[in-house]
Amino acid sequence: METINKDDILFYISKETLQYEAMEKIGRSLTEEELDVARKGLEWGLTFDIETVYNTILFEMIKDKSP
């Protein structure tokens, strides 16, 4: 059985990724102030209904293992 590191990152959005998306969508890089607003928005958006996300993930895992 594989040992799982409890500190492994399961989901990660870097500033580089966010800057790439900004360039694609608005044609420029974000300022530090805008990055701070984006971070807060990501935190809010990704934690807004995390319970639904967890339930969906766990339901899919159980469903896939059912005979």
Secondary structure, DSSP 8 states (H G I E B T S, - for coil): -----TT--S----HHHHHHHHHHHHSS---HHHHHHHHHHHHHHHHTTHHHHHHHHHHHHHHHH--
